Structures are given as C-alpha cells and as structure tokens.
C-alpha cells in the first residue's frame, strides 16, 4: 500500500491553501487551484498572475449576465402587462350600462388604449434598462478597482449641465408622462389647449399632434400646455340657442323644440349618439327684438357638433311648418 502511494506523495507537496495563496482568506479560484493541484509553486504562480484577472473577469461576466437576465425579465413583464392593457376590451353588458361614460366606439377606445399602453411600455422599458444597466456598469467599475467617488461626482456635474441645457425637453417629457398616467386626452379626442384646437392624431411623451377644423396640423410640446379642455371625454353636451321673434308664443316655441329634439333622439343613426332625453331650459336671454331659447342634449363624446347641425335643420323645418320666424339677435 505504501509503495502504491509513494509516487503520489512525491508529486504532492505539503502545505495549506492559505500559505500557497499567501492570504488568510484565499479566493475561491485560488483555493480551487490548490485543492486540484496541491502544488505550492503552481498555486503561487496562479495567485500572482492569474487569480485577480480571472476573478475580476468572472465577476464582471456574472454581473453582466445577471443584468441582461433581469433586463430581459423586466422587459417581458412590462410588455406582457402593456399588451393586456392594449388588447383588453369591455363586454357588451358593461358598455351598455356605461353609455354615459364611454363613447360606444370600440375601435376608437382600443386605439387610444393601445397607444397609451405602447407609450407607457416604451417608457417603462427604457427606465428599467437605464436603472439595471447603470447599476451593472458601476458594479463593473467597482470590480475593476476604480474609485467611484470622482466618477459619481463628474456624472452628477454632467447630469446637472445636461439637465439645465435641456430643461425644456425634460419638462416636455415629464408633462407627457403625467398626461399619459392621468389619461387627460388620447387619440381621437377633440381638445383645446389655448393656442390650438383640434382632433388629436398622435400623442408622444414630448409632443402632441392635432389637426384643426381647417386641416392644419399643430405640433404642441407637452410642456407648453398649461391647461387643456377635452370635448371628447366621457360624454358631451350640445347646447343650442335659437332666437325667435319677440312676439312669438314662448311656450309654443318650447313645445316645438322639445318635440323635434325628442324625434331626433329616437331616430335611426341618432339614438346611440343622444344619451339622454333632451331638455329645453327655456329663455336664455332677451336681445333686442329676439327671444333666445336654449335646448340641451347629452351626447356621445365628440358628437356635439353633428347633433347641433342636425337639430338646427329639423328645428328650422318645424318652425317653417308652424309659421314661427327665426329672429336675428341684436349685436351686443
């Protein structure tokens, strides 16, 4: 038995990994080399020339792999959530019970939800990539042995300079982000931002694109929008002020207007647009030789103008048949 182990004992030199690696706490790689070779000289050579580079390369590789895996998982999770947001639809029962809230247009609602989900998904994926890869980058610098204090100080100064120089862009992005989170408006909405009014065609984090009634396309930076009026959110209201001669019977005028509006509300192609029974509010003002009578109709969002035009035509025909003259109110 001793003869058999003799050559092995000659190859194996006595010692410990602590002594061979010249450290009280040898690295995992150095300890592994000693456990495999049991050779002091080879272990010392590995510790002097290969231990630190290989260990650093191993940890850099592990950091990058973990960062890429985390980023991929975060992107998949964000994409899955945003896809569910974009593809979700309301049931017919819910839509029927929510006619005063939703416009009843699945295509427009899905388009708005899809764009909002895609934009938010893009923002969240970018934020996740910046955070994860940024932490990985600084971890790699720490493994290399670089002092991070001046690097962080320089990055802070550069960030402040860039932020100050691009503060308008940052303001646009922050305003666009909160606008999307709060769902202030979306594609297809008719909005008034003060400087322009029209139908929203596209919404990004930086700019809102809208087209006015004349076909002019407006690009409005989100940071420049101080207030916005949305004519297409939840529901709309048609307010129609009709002037008649001051000598006309007001009760008769109100009766004709109410009957005409009721007929419109149950007519084909209009019963889904007019959400509630029309209401005649009565005399709104006296202007010279005219009496202005107001009627209002609750409509689907964005359809106020269509309802107003159709109701004007019908009221004009009804007045002609009843012999009621439409007056011209005096200028203020």
N, C-alpha and C positions, 0 to 999 in steps of 0.2 A: 504494500500500500504506500509506503514511504518512497519507494522507487518510482511509483507512478506519479506522485505529486511533486517529485523533485524538480523536474523542468519547469513546472508552473510556478513553483516558489522562486526559482531563479529569475523568471520573467517579471513577477510581481514584486514591486519594491514596497517596503514598509513605509507607513506614513498615514496622514489623515487628509481629507479634502481641505480642511482649514489651513493646514500647513502648506499643502501644494498650491492652493489658490491664494496664499498669503493674505488671508482675510478671516476675521472671526465669523462673518456671515457671508459665505461664498454665494455667488449667484446660482441660480438653478442650472444654468448651462455648464458652469464650471464644475459644480458638484456632479452633474450627469457625466461629464467627461472623465472625472476621477473614478466614478463608480463603474464606468465601462472599461477604462484602460488600466486603472490602478498604477499609473506611471507618473511619477512626480515631474520628470522633465517635460513630458508632453503636456501635462496639465499646466505647468508653469508657462510653457510656450503659448498655450491656448489662452490663459488668463492675461498674458502680457500683450498679445497681438490680436486676438480674435474675440475674446469674451465681450468686451464693451461694444465693438461694432455690430457683432451678431445679435447681442441682446437688444441694442438700440433698434436695429433693423427689424427684429422680431416684434418689439412693442409698437413700432411705427406701423408695421403691417397689420397687427391686430387692431390698432386704433382706427386705421382706415377701413378695414373690413367691417368692424362694428359700426362705424359711422355710415358706411354705404348701406349696410343692412337696415339700420334704424331709419335712414332717409327713405329707403325703398318701402319699408313698412308704413312710415308716416304718409308717404305719397299714396300708397294703395288705400289706406284707411280714409284719407281725405277725398280721394277720387270716388271711393265707394259711397261715402256719405253725400257728396255733391251730386252723384248720379241718381241717388234715391230722391234727393230734393228736386232734381230736374225732371225725373220721369214720373213722379207721384202725380196723381190726378184725383179729383174729387168725385165721389159717387154721385149718381143722378139724384138720389134721395137727399144728400147733403146740399147739393146745388139748388134743388127745388126749395128747400127750407131756408136757403141763404140768398134769395133773389135780391134782397135789398143790400147785400154786401158785395156779391160778385157780379161781374158783368154778363155771365152766362156764355162767354166765348171761350171754349176750351183751348182753341188754337192760340189765342192771344195770351191767355193765362199761362199756358205751358211755355210759350216763347219767353214770356217775362221771367218765369221761374227758372227756365233753363239758362238764360243769360246771367241772371243773378247768381245761380249756383256755379256756373263756369267761372265767372269773375272771382267769386269768393274762393273757389277751389284753387285757382291760379295764385291768388294772394297767399293763401294758407300754405300751399306747397313751396312758394318762394321763401316765406318766413321760416318754415321748417328746415329747408335746405341751408339757409343762412345760419340759423342757430346751430344745427347739428355739425355742419362742416366747419363753422367758425370755432366751435369747441374742440373739434378734432385737430384743426390747424394749430391752435395754441397748445394742445396736448403734445403734438409732434414737436413743436419748438421747445417745450419743456424737456422732452426726452433727449433732444439733441444737446441740451445743456445751455441753451441761450437764456440770458437774463430777460424775463418778460416785462420787467418794470419799465425800462425805456421804450420797449415796443408798444406797450399799452398806452404810455404817455404820448408817444408820437401818433398812435392811432386815434387817440382822443382829440388831439390838436387838429389832425387832418379831418376827422369827422365833423368837428365844430366849424372848420373853414368851409368844408363842402356844404354842410347844412346851412350855414349863413349865406353862401353864394346861391344855393338852390332852394331858398326858403319858400319861394312861390310854388315850385314843383312839389315840395314836401306838403305845403298847405293844400294843394290840389289833391294829392293822394290821400291825405287824412280826411278831407271833406268827402271825397268819393267813397272812402271806406265806410264812414259813418252813414252816408246816404244809402249805401247798399245794405248795411246792417239794419237800418231803420225802415228800409223799403219805402222811401219817400216818394219815389216815382220809378217807372220802368218803361220798357219798350211799348209803344202804342199809347202811352198817356199823353194827354194834352196839358201842357204846363205853361205857366207864365213866370219867368224869372226876372221880370222888370225890364231888362234890356232886350228881351226877345220872347216871343210866344209862338208855340207851335207843337207839333206832334213829335215825340221822342222817337228817334230812329236807332240810336245806339247809346249805350252807357258804359264808360270805362272808369277806371279809378282816377284818371286825370281830367277827362273832358266829357261833356255831354253833347251829343249831336242831335239837333232838332230841325224840323222843316216847318216853316210858317205857311199860312194860307196862300201866299203868293208863290210858293215853291222854292223860296230861298232857304238854303241850308245854313244853319247857325252852329258854330262850334263855341261852346261856352265852357271855360275852365271851371271845374267844380269849386275851386277856392274862391272864385269871384261871385258865386251865387250866395247872396246874403239871405234871401228869402225866396220861396217858391210856392206858387199857387197851383195845385193839382186839380184839374177839372174832370179827371177820369178815375178818381179813386173811390171805391166802394159804391157810390151812386151819384147821380147828377140831378139837376133841377132846371126845368125850363120855366123861365119867368117871362110872361108875355103881357106887355102893357098896350092895350088897344084904346086909342082915342076915338070917341064918338061925339056927335054934336051935342051941345049942352042942353038942347031942348028934347033929347030922346029920353024915353022912359028907362031909367037905370035898371029897374027890376026886370024888364023885358030883355034888356041887353044882357044882363047876367044870366037869365034863363037860357037864352040862345047860345051864349058862350059855353055854359055848362053842358048843355045837350050836345053841342058839337064836339066838345072835348071828350065826353063820355063815349060817343060813337067812335071817335078815333082810338080810344083806349082799348076797345074790344075788336077793332078791325084787324083783318089779317095783316101780317107783317109788322103790326104795331103793338099787339097785345103782349109780346115778350119784351118790348122795349119800355113801355109805360108800366111802372111797377106798382103804382097805387092809383086810387080813384082821384081824378082831377079835382081841384078845389078853386073856386072863384073867391078871391079875397075881397073883392069889392072895389069901391072907388079909391084909387091910389092918389089922385091929385086933380085939381081944377086948374086948367091952363087956358086962360083967355076964353074962347068960345068952345072949348073942348072939355069933355069929362073923360078921364083916363081910368079905365077899369082893368084890374090886374087878375090874371089867372095863372096858376102854377101847376106843374105836373112833375112828379118824381119819375126819373128815367134811369135807364141803364147808363153807366158812366161813359162819357164821351159822345152821347147821342142827343144832347140837349139841342144843338143847332138843327138837327134833322127833324126833331119833333116840333120845334118852333116854326120852321118853314112850312111843314105840312099843316099845322094848326092854323097858321095865318091864311093859307089858301082856303081851308074849309070855313073859317070864320067869315072871310070875305064873301064867299058864295052864300052862306047863310044870311048875312046882313043884306046882300042884294035881294034875296028872295023875300026878306021881311021888310024891305024898304028902309033900312037903317043906314044913315050916312056916316061914313068914317070921316072924322074931322082932322084938321092939322093943328096941333097944339101950338100956342104962341111961343115964340123964342124967349128964353129967359133974359 
